[in-house]
Amino acid sequence: MFRIGDFSRIARVSARLLRFYEEIGLFVPAHADPHTGYRYYKVAQLAELNRIIVLKELGFSLDQVRDILQSKVGPAELRSLLLVRRGDAERALAAESQRLRHIETRIAQLESAGSLCDEDIVVRSEPARRLLSLRRTVASFAAARALIVELREAARPLLPRGGSPLIAIAHSPQFEQEEIDVEFGFAIGDDVRPGPHPVLQLRELEAVDRMAVCVRVGLPEDAHLVTARIGRFLEATGDALSGPGREYFLQPPDLERMHEAVVEMQFPIRRAGA
């Protein structure tokens, strides 16, 4: 057996922590000498100590660790817990990375505030289109991307082999990043005649006489860099927004590379006083 100092060296866990775990009854020595007070540990106890360390690193409280240990959790169960926590950590890292990227683009917008150019804004008419679509209110842009997957799966048997353009319509009258009323749809020709569908709707997307259009390359989270140009343009012309904005994907989106997406951001506009 090993005294606490030597055991801490073997286990690579501080003696102070071992004493604390003993105090709370979570991990006790194999033997305590009643005369000297020395604590002794066995090598076989490393397995239990490793379980405690793993569970703590996975984010469980000490009370939760005690409950899990009482259930005799084995390596397979720990591996399952690890995979769950790994998924949580990856999502948290992705969210933090996205937040930092958003901050960076906002700072870039501040740095270029005096040089926003509206020369790439085009005003044109948009024809009416037949749209096979799916509309939901979602809590994030990530959830909106998941909606594209659902739409693709549902619409695949109904679309022509060459595919159809994807259009997104933002129905919310104001921007709410955690409550996005969005409709995704495939524009289809008159030759495509899908029957009734339990999820999708077939409707006409109305024509727009005057649509302010600007191309965005990248994520919708960074779209403020483009909408600022639209705002500058509208302020200069005296026009006003009129109706839901649209996003027309100039190429089919690759959900694994949405940072490379090429999209026309389209805003219906009307003349002042109209």
C-alpha positions, -999 to +999 in steps of 0.1 A: +000+000+000+010+036-005+009+065+019-010+095+007+020+114-007+032+085-028-003+076-039-009+112-051+023+110-072+011+077-088-024+089-093-013+125-104-039+139-080-030+163-053-029+150-017-050+180-007-078+169-030-075+133-017-079+146+018-110+166+008-126+136-009-120+116+023-136+144+044-168+143+023-168+105+022-164+103-016-130+085-017-115+071+014-082+053+020-080+016+020-065+018+055-060+045+082-035+037+110-053+045+142-020+053+160-002+074+135-031+087+115-013+078+083-036+070+053-028+042+030-041+035-005-041+005-028-033+006-065-067-010-071-083+022-059-070+041-090-100+028-110-125+044-086-105+076-084-103+078-121-141+074-123-144+104-099-120+125-119-138+117-152-172+125-138-159+158-124-143+167-157-175+159-174-191+186-153-210+167-127-214+180-091-198+160-063-233+149-052-240+137-087-207+119-088-216+101-055-249+090-070-234+078-102-207+058-083-233+041-062-249+029-095-216+011-103-210+029-135-186+012-158-162+023-186-189+019-213-213+041-195-186+067-189-178+066-226-215+073-234-215+102-209-183+115-225-199+115-260-229+134-247-207+160-229-184+162-260-214+171-281-224+197-256-189+212-256-187+212-294-220+231-296-208+255-270-176+261-288-194+266-321-218+291-305-189+310-289-170+310-322-200+324-339-205+351-313-168+362-317-172+362-354-203+383-351-185+408-328-156+409-353-180+418-382-197+445-361-163+460-353-154+459-390-187+477-398-177+504-373-143+508-389-158+511-423-188+532-413-177+562-433-171+541-464-202+521-469-209+519-506-243+516-521-231+512-557-237+474-556-274+479-548-296+471-578-333+479-581-353+456-603-387+439-606-392+403-594-417+381-611-442+359-593-430+324-587-446+291-577-432+281-544-431+247-527-423+257-492-421+251-455-427+278-429-418+278-392-408+301-364-374+290-352-351+301-323-318+305-342-301+306-375-288+270-368-324+259-365-332+277-397-305+257-415-320+225-401-353+236-417-335+235-451-326+199-445-363+191-436-375+209-467-350+191-489-360+157-476-397+164-480-395+180-515-369+157-531-394+133-547-414+163-560-387+184-577-373+181-612-340+162-615-320+193-622-331+209-589-348+242-582-337+275-568-340+279-530-356+310-516-360+322-480-386+347-469-383+365-436-419+372-425-412+389-392-419+427-393-389+432-372-356+413-366-357+389-337-327+365-337-344+341-312-378+341-329-373+339-367-405+335-387-389+321-418-402+303-449-379+282-471-392+272-505-381+258-539-392+278-569-408+255-594-421+258-629-456+253-642-446+218-654-441+206-618-474+196-603-470+182-569-501+168-552-512+175-517-485+171-491-487+168-453-459+192-446-452+214-477-475+240-492-477+250-528-483+287-532-476+317-553-449+341-542-461+375-553-444+396-579-426+428-567-423+459-589-393+474-571-368+451-553-336+464-538-310+436-543-275+431-530-253+400-530-241+385-497-213+360-495-213+342-461-234+334-432-268+350-424-253+359-390-231+384-409-259+398-430-259+432-412-229+441-434-252+440-464-283+454-448-263+484-438-257+491-475-294+487-481-301+512-453-277+537-467-293+533-502-328+538-489-318+569-469-302+584-500-331+577-523-359+584-498-374+550-505-388+527-477-390+490-470-423+474-481-429+438-472-410+407-462-374+404-473-361+375-493-329+356-498-324+340-532-296+314-532-276+318-563-262+283-558-275+254-538-264+259-502-239+234-487-249+233-451-213+223-441-199+254-458-225+280-453-198+306-449-193+303-486-230+307-495-237+332-523-271+348-518-291+377-532-306+397-503-338+411-517-359+439-501-392+451-515-392+489-515-417+517-522-412+553-530-416+578-502-453+587-498-465+558-519 
